[in-house]
Amino acid sequence: MKKIYALGIVTVAMTICYSFTGIKKRPSPLSFDGPPATKEQLGEMLFFESKLSATRQLACASCHIPEHAFADTVAFSKGIYGRFGKRNAPSCTNLSDRSLLFFDGRAASLEDQVQFPIEDKNEMGIPIGDVVARLNDDKKYVEYFGKIYGSRPTTDNLKGAIAAFERTLETSHTPFDRYMAGDTTAISKSAERGREVFMGAKAKCFECHFSPDFTGDEFRNIGLYDAVKFTDEGRAGITHNKADAGKFKVPGLRNVSVTAPYMHNGMFKTLREVIDYYDDPSKVVARPINIDTLLQQPLHLTEQEKTDLEQFLLTLTDDRFTKHR
């Protein structure tokens, strides 16, 4: 698909891509009364369980707020004892098809990613083995795990249950999906123009934000690393490869209207700020290290193109989240 884009046949490429794979049909998050009957329901219960933090005061949902597409509303989430996390808490939606999770890609699976925030000293701050011990001291959880997994709580089935719940957080009920299904009234004319901007060679959005979830699962350096003011090395902290310095996982754009603030450091409060940044990163970071070739020159987007692009991005948010706005 990228090679077709490079040849300039972007409209055809996008039409083909979304005609066959762009409209996702996945289950909505589970909601239930009474004891959990499935691993997904057990995972949902655990996602809201404060026993998973050292102080018994924080749960996964404390920083991944359901109304905000399971993201946070602040640049850095507050963990135990008032400590702050290192990076902005990303959305937990639409992760089923993702590889190498977190901004630096340190987790290879959803099961793997569960353990990191639990054991992080600035987040939930407790060895996962201690969490398992707490669950085994709780007759309710011993019963639930026994019925669903046929065993007492373990590290593996704890991680498996939460990961199973997170896999239900797929969203596809958006104006954009309805538009691609044939409802030409689902999005505004401005959003239609914004879609063309998004796909086009001038804005270059599609180079990094493709696939049904608008991410290529790649690591890119968008210029927010200069080793002076912006010192987070991103992917290089995992690979120890200097070429990866300043690279971060490209996030998906579904539900982007409710997941502010943006970027790995949460430095932008609005989508318009993000668009303005991409238009000319040098206005924010004068001497970035290893910035992607796509962003080495200003895009020179017009005010109308910026407005239309923002309107398009707003169409990517699921109905379940827009009703809270």
N, C-alpha and C positions, 0 to 999 in steps of 0.2 A: 504494500500500500504506500509506503514512503517513496518508493521508486516512481510510482505513478504520480505522486505529488510533485516530485522533483521535475517531472516532465511537463508539469503545468496543467494536468487533467484533473484538478482537484475536485471539481463539482461532480464529475463522473465517479471518482474514487469514493467520495463521501456518500453518494447515492447508493452505490453498490454496498458499501460497508454497512450503512444503516438499514438498507432494505432487508438484509439477511440477518444482521446480528445486533442492530441498534435498539430494538424494543425488547426489554428484558421481562420475562414472566417468572417471577419468583414469589415465594410465600411471604406474607407480611409477618412482622414479629408476633410471637405467640402471646396470648393473654388468657389466663385461666383462673378458675376458682378451685379451692381445695388443694389437696396434695398434688405435687407434680407427677405426671404420668409418663413423661418422656424425658430423655436427656436434654432436649431443648428447653423444656419447661424448668427442669432442675437448674440448667445453666442460667436461665433468666432469674430465678430466685437467687442464685449465687452472685449474679451481676449486681444485685441490690443489697448484698449481705455485708454488713460492717465488720463481721468477724474476720474478714480478709485483710484488715489493716491492724497494725500493731496497737493502736489506741482504741480499736473497736468503734471508731467514729466515722470512718470513711469506707465507701464502697466504690466499685468500678464506676457506678452511675454518678458518683459525686463529681467526677471530672468529665464524664461522657454522658451529658445530659440528654435524655430522650427527646425533649422538645426541640433541641438544636441539632438534630440528626446525630445524636450521641457524640457530640463534640462539646467543648467548653466555650465559655463566653469571655474569657480573659486570655491575655497573652501567655501567661504561665500559670498553671493550676497550682493551688495550694494543697500540699500534702500534709502528713502528720507533723505536729508541733509547729505548724505555720511555715514549714519549709516549702520552697517553690521548685517545681520541676524544671528540667533543663530546656525543654522545648514545648511548643504549643501542642495541646492535646488534640490529635486529629480525630475525625469522625470514625466511628466503628461501623458505619454502613457500607454496604457494597464491597466487602472484603473477601468474599468467597473465592473470587478468581484471581486474587492478588498473590504475588510471590514476594518474598523478602520484605517483611513488614517493618514499620516504623520509618521515620525520615532517613535513618542511616542504614536501614535494611538488615538490622542485626537479628531479626527473627525469621526463621525459614518457613513457619507455618502459623496458623491461628493458635494451635495448641501451644506452640513455642512462645508466642507473644504474651500469653496469659501470665507467665511467671515473672516477666521483667518488671511490670509496675508493682506487683505484690512485694518483690524483694528489694526494689529500689529504695534507698535510705531516705530520699526526699519525697517519695510518693506514699506507698502503703507501709513500707519499712518493716517487713517481717519475713523470716525464712518460710518458704512454702510448706516445709515439713511441719512447722508450728501451726500453720493454718489447718493442715490436714488433721493434726492432733486435736485442734479445737472442734472441728467437725465431728470427729470420732467421740468427743465428749458430749455431743449434742444428740440425744436419742432420736430427735426428729430427723436429723440428717442421716444418721445411721440407718433409719428405716427407709428413707427416700433412696439413698444410694443402693441399699440392699434390694429393693424392689426393681430398680431400673438397671443396675449394673450387676446385681448378684454378688456384691461384695461390699465391704465397708469403704468409706472414703479413702482414696489414695491420691497421690500426686497426679497420676495419669488420668484417673476418671474425673478429678476436679478440673483439670485443664481441658479435658475432652468435653465436659458438660458446658463450660463457658464458651468454648469454641463453637459448639453445636448451636448455642443460642445466637452467637454473633453471625453465624451463617444464615440465620433467618432474617437478618437486617438488610435484605436486598430491597431496593426501591425502584419502581418503574411506573408509578402512577403520576406522571408529570405532564404539563402542557406539551413539552417537546415530544414525548412518546405518543401522545394523542395526534399531534401534528404529523409525525412520521407514519402513523397508522392510517392517515388519510383525512383527518379533520383539519382542513385548511384554516378554520376559524380559531383553532386552539391557541395560537400565538399571534401577537400583534404584527403589523407591517414592519415596525421598528425592529422587532425580534427577528423577523425573517431576514431583514437586511443585516442584522447582527450575525446571523448564522453564516451568511456569505462572507462577512468580514472574518469570522472565526475560521472558516475553511480556506480563506484566501492566502496568497503568497505574501501579501503585505503585512498582515498581523502575525502570521506564522503559528497561530495557536494550535492548529491541527498537527503540527510537527511533533508535539509532545503530548497533547491531550486528544488521543484517538481511542478507539475501542468503545464498546457500549457504555463504559463507565468514565470515558473521557480521560483515560490515562494509558500510557504505553508501558507502565511498570518499569520505567527507566530511571536512572539517576542523572540529573542534569545540574549544571552550575549556572544559576540565573544572575550571578553577580553579587550575591550577598555574603561575600567572603573576601576580606582584604588583609587578614592577619593583624589588623590594628584595632579598628573599632568593631568589626564583624569577625570574630575569632572562632566561631563554630566550624570545625573542619568537615562536619557531616560524614559522608561515606568513608572518607579517609581514616576516620577514627576506628573503623572496623577493618578495612582492608590494609591499612598502613601503606597505601600507595599514594604518593604525592600527586599523581594525576587525578585522584579522586577528591582532592581538597576542595571544599566548597560545594560538592555535589550532594543533592538531596533527592529523595524519592519524589517523583512527580505525583502529586495527589490527584485522585479522581475529582471531577467537578460536579457530580450529582449532589444536590442539596446545598450547593455552595452559598446560596443566599442566606442560609441560617447558621453558617459555621464560622462567622467572623469572631475574632480577628484572624488575619490570614498570614501565611508564610510560616516557616518552621519556628520563627521567633515571635510570631504574632504582632509584627510591627505595623501592619496596615489594618485600619478599622473598617474600611469599606471596600467594596468591589471597585469603585471608581479609583481609589488610591492604588489598587493593584494594577488596574489598566494603565494608569498614568505612569506607574513605575516601569512596566514593560515597554511603554512607548519610548522611554529614554532612561535606562538604569543609571547612566553616568551622572544624572542629577542627584542621585541618592548616594551612590558609592563611586567616587571618582577614579579609584585605581583598584578595581576588583582583580583577584587572582584566578586565573583559569576560567574566566567567563565563557560560556558557550558561544560558538561562532554565530549562532542565530541572533544574539543580542549585542553584538559588538558595535552595531550602528543603530541609531535611533530608527524607530518604525515610521515616524511622521504620520500618525493617525490623526484624522481630522476630529473636531469636536463631535460631529454627527456620527462618525464611525465609532467613537468611544461610547457615545450614548446608546447606539444600536447594539454594540457588543455587550454592554451591560444588560440591556433588555433581553438579549438572547440567553445570557447566563442565568437570568432569573427564571427562565422557563424550565430549568433542569431540576427544580426542587419538587419533591414529592408532595402530594396533596396532604398527607398526614402531618406534615410540618408547617405548611403554609396556613393551616387553619388556626395555628397558635399565634399568628402574627397580627 
